């Protein structure tokens, strides 16, 4: 992780504005991911975008876009809240699609279920209308860099 990226990460977290941080991630820009802080949590938003449609007959968001959005949300959540010296690397990602992602804004929240010295487990929930009716849930396992000893 470059010093510039670390500085932007710290500044984004201090201000609660993650737009500059997302500019560093090409896929986040491509699908339009946004991130904001609500108290001690991050809320990820995928605005409705015609380019993200997979089935134009419904219309529904492409499943790969939903998966990519959720994986990216989990990685960013870990990066922001663990203080890891490097970007977490995905080991495993398991996704359950619960209902079609309609052509509207989609939201996601993450929760670190367990964090060890080398591996972290993150649960992700994505929804559109209400958080109580998710469109998908996922579990991700990431390899994280160990903090250097002081």
C-alpha positions in Angstrom: 0.0 0.0 0.0 1.5 3.4 -1.0 1.9 6.2 1.5 -0.5 8.3 -0.6 -3.2 5.6 -0.4 -2.7 5.3 3.4 -3.0 9.1 3.8 -6.2 9.1 1.7 -7.6 6.2 3.7 -6.9 8.0 7.0 -8.3 11.3 5.7 -11.4 9.6 4.3 -12.1 7.8 7.6 -11.5 11.0 9.6 -13.9 13.0 7.4 -16.4 10.2 6.7 -16.1 10.9 3.0 -14.9 7.9 1.0 -15.3 9.2 -2.6 -11.5 10.0 -3.0 -10.7 6.5 -1.7 -13.1 4.9 -4.2 -11.4 6.8 -7.0 -8.4 4.5 -6.5 -10.5 1.4 -7.4 -11.3 1.2 -11.1 -14.1 -1.4 -10.6 -15.8 0.8 -8.0 -15.8 3.7 -10.5 -17.1 1.4 -13.3 -20.2 0.2 -11.5 -20.7 3.5 -9.5 -20.1 2.3 -5.8 -20.5 5.0 -3.2 -19.7 4.8 0.5 -20.8 6.8 3.6 -20.4 6.5 7.3 -23.4 6.1 9.6 -22.1 6.3 13.1 -19.7 3.4 13.5 -20.9 1.6 10.4 -20.2 2.0 6.7 -23.1 2.1 4.3 -22.3 1.1 0.7 -24.6 2.2 -2.2 -24.8 1.0 -5.8 -26.9 3.6 -7.6 -29.4 2.4 -10.3 -27.4 2.3 -13.5 -28.6 1.0 -16.9 -25.1 -0.3 -17.6 -25.4 -2.7 -14.6 -28.5 -4.4 -15.9 -28.2 -8.1 -16.7 -31.8 -9.0 -17.6 -33.4 -6.2 -19.5 -36.8 -7.9 -19.5 -37.3 -7.6 -15.7 -35.1 -5.3 -15.6 -32.7 -6.8 -13.0 -29.1 -6.0 -12.0 -26.6 -8.5 -13.3 -25.7 -11.1 -10.6 -22.0 -10.5 -11.2 -22.4 -6.8 -10.5 -24.2 -7.6 -7.2 -21.4 -10.0 -6.3 -18.6 -7.6 -7.2 -20.4 -4.8 -5.2 -20.6 -7.0 -2.1 -17.1 -8.3 -2.3 -15.8 -4.8 -2.8 -17.8 -3.6 0.2 -16.4 -6.3 2.4 -12.8 -5.5 1.4 -13.3 -1.8 1.9 -15.0 -2.4 5.3 -12.0 -4.4 6.4 -9.5 -1.9 5.1 -11.2 1.0 6.9 -11.8 -0.7 10.2 -8.9 -3.1 10.8 -6.1 -0.7 10.3 -4.4 -3.3 8.2 -1.1 -2.2 6.7 -2.2 -3.5 3.3 -5.2 -4.2 1.1 -7.0 -7.4 2.2 -6.8 -10.3 -0.3 -9.9 -12.4 -1.0 -9.5 -16.1 -0.1 -13.1 -17.3 -0.4 -16.5 -15.7 -1.2 -19.8 -17.4 -0.8 -23.0 -15.6 -2.0 -26.6 -16.4 -1.7 -29.0 -14.6 -4.0 -32.3 -14.3 -2.3 -34.4 -12.3 -4.8 -33.8 -10.4 -8.0 -32.0 -7.1 -7.7 -34.5 -4.7 -9.4 -33.5 -1.6 -11.3 -33.1 0.7 -8.2 -30.5 1.7 -5.7 -28.9 -1.2 -3.8 -27.3 -0.9 -0.4 -24.9 -3.1 1.6 -23.6 -3.3 5.1 -20.8 -5.5 6.4 -19.9 -7.0 9.8 -16.5 -8.5 10.7 -17.5 -11.9 12.2 -14.0 -12.9 13.2 -10.6 -11.4 12.8 -7.4 -13.3 13.5 -3.8 -12.3 12.8 -3.9 -13.5 9.2 -7.5 -14.1 8.2 -10.7 -12.1 8.7 -14.3 -13.3 8.1 -16.9 -10.7 6.9 -20.7 -11.1 6.5 -22.3 -8.8 3.9 -26.0 -8.1 3.5 -27.4 -6.3 0.4 -30.9 -4.9 0.1 -32.9 -2.4 -1.9 -36.2 -1.4 -0.2 -35.6 -2.4 3.4 -32.7 -4.0 5.2 -35.1 -6.6 6.6 -35.6 -8.0 3.0 -32.2 -8.6 1.6 -31.6 -9.4 -2.0 -28.4 -11.2 -1.2 -26.2 -12.3 1.6 -22.5 -13.3 1.5 -19.6 -14.5 3.6 -16.1 -13.5 2.6 -12.7 -14.7 4.0 -9.8 -12.4 3.5 -6.0 -12.7 4.1 -4.9 -9.7 5.9 -1.4 -8.5 6.5 -0.1 -8.8 10.0 0.6 -5.5 11.9 4.3 -5.0 12.4 5.5 -5.5 15.9 6.3 -2.2 17.8 
